[in-house]
Amino acid sequence: CVMANTGVTYLPRFTVEKELRAGLLQELPLSPRPETLSAACAHHSGKVITPAMELFIQSLRESLDA
């Protein structure tokens, strides 16, 4: 989604070093004050949700409800 220019994300630098060097992604400075983030989680409706995916979705729901 980030490379398609449809949003921003927080990622560890090591995971995107190649893309940053190639100019495919741009690093943005962090704001000194906390910001509110919106999150989206989607999965293909025709695919099986694995136990790991189910755990992730449940964890996400719990953390967003807090």
Secondary structure, 3 states (H helix, E strand, C coil): CCCCCCCCCCCCHHHCHHHHHCCCCCCCCCCCCCCCCCCCCCCCCCCCCCHHHHHHHHHHHHHHHC
